[in-house]
Amino acid sequence: MRRLAFAAVTLFAALPAHAGVAPERLLRLDGSTIRVDEVDQFIAAQVKAAHVAGLAVAILEHGEVAYLRTFGWRDIYHRLPLAPDTVMYGASFSKAVFGALVATLADEKVLDLDRPVIELLGKPWSAVPRYDDLAYDPRANLITSRMLMSHTSGLANLRQLEGNRVRIHFEPGTQYAYSGEGINLMQLVVEAVTRRPVDELINERFFGPLGMARTSMTWQPALADNTAAGHDRRGRALEHVQRQKARAAGSMDTTITDFASFLSAMMRGKLISATAKQLLLAPRVAIRFAQQFPTFAMNPTDANDKIGLSYGLGWGLLTKTPYGVGYFKEGHDDGWGHYALAFDKPGIGVILMSNSDNGEQVFRAILERVLHDDVTPWSWEGYP
């Protein structure tokens, strides 16, 4: 079984990219260019060498999609190729979309980012479903929306890591620790102040206007005609979970084409107002830890001060680069690995989406070769 899986990955990843309109050369961050055929060949070779089941790539110039390719397979076992309209599990790309929603609501004065969330919820912690554990810690009353969205609330990444309980690990607002749990709590806040489900708000404001017809915060049976399976390191297919409940921290299904439309609109100022974008990309605290995960490893370092590593509202930030402010978001789950990075100053962005546990192994090589990216904090990200 292992030999068959690896052989299939190698064979499939050697196939050429699918259709996508692109110029003859692509612009890099440092102003140099690279031939599109060289990009195709390099990515295909990386995918093959790392046994990546499938990889979708979008590159943006001047905020517009200039290159969009898919390599490999959406389902190795059934010999189904990955295509630009193949639905993939977006994982924590969901947080990037939710961050745009929160920034918009704050800009519209529907939401006060610095007001304690317990006041916005309008009830005591003991009456908040799944978060009643916080009733026993007075520090919970200090938590604000800005803290939840910038991962500075003190909550763990997932309650499952702590016996399905929720507790605060440090004074809220004082330091960074990635927390999907905090994002899900923020979903309750948004739904409380708007009195509407978060998936309806996102569909209305983003997915619908941008024509993202194959993107949803919950599973849609209409997408089943072309949906990718995740794959483990041996190339064995994993079930594409059909999530029935919207979760701001990670329930979105999307395609490389749709998410590229989202990032393009974000970069060009067509998605949210200029004021909302300022709120979105405002750094909360400097991140001075050697790695992002495990969440509370907390090995201090100043190595990333030179790039200004921090967090805004659902997006990571690189505030001190030669290319201006960069904003990024990862997505990860068993069988899935994604990365998005954008710089408004040169108008260059990239999206990598993989349905393979091996996908993250090629991210650094691709970004360094194709974009001359010399600012992504690879060690902190934990990408091999």
Salt bridges, closest charged atoms under 4 A:
ASP30 OD2 - HIS372 ND1 2.67
ASP37 OD1 - ARG35 NE 2.97
GLU38 OE1 - ARG35 NH1 3.91
GLU38 OE2 - ARG369 NH2 3.00
ASP40 OD1 - ARG69 NE 3.24
GLU64 OE2 - ARG268 NE 3.75
ASP75 OD2 - HIS78 ND1 3.14
GLU108 OE2 - ARG205 NH1 2.97
ASP114 OD1 - ARG146 NE 2.79
GLU119 OE1 - ARG115 NE 2.84
ASP133 OD1 - ARG165 NH2 3.35
ASP137 OD2 - ARG139 NH2 2.87
GLU162 OE2 - ARG167 NE 3.38
GLU162 OE2 - HIS169 NE2 2.58
GLU181 OE2 - ARG159 NH2 3.06
GLU200 OE1 - ARG196 NH2 3.64
GLU204 OE1 - ARG196 NH2 3.04
ASP225 OD1 - ARG214 NH2 3.42
ASP232 OD2 - ARG236 NE 2.97
ASP253 OD1 - HIS240 NE2 2.76
ASP305 OD1 - ARG288 NE 3.04
GLU330 OE1 - LYS329 NZ 3.20
ASP333 OD2 - ARG243 NH2 3.47
ASP344 OD2 - LYS277 NZ 2.61
GLU360 OE2 - HIS332 ND1 2.80
GLU368 OE2 - ARG364 NE 2.81
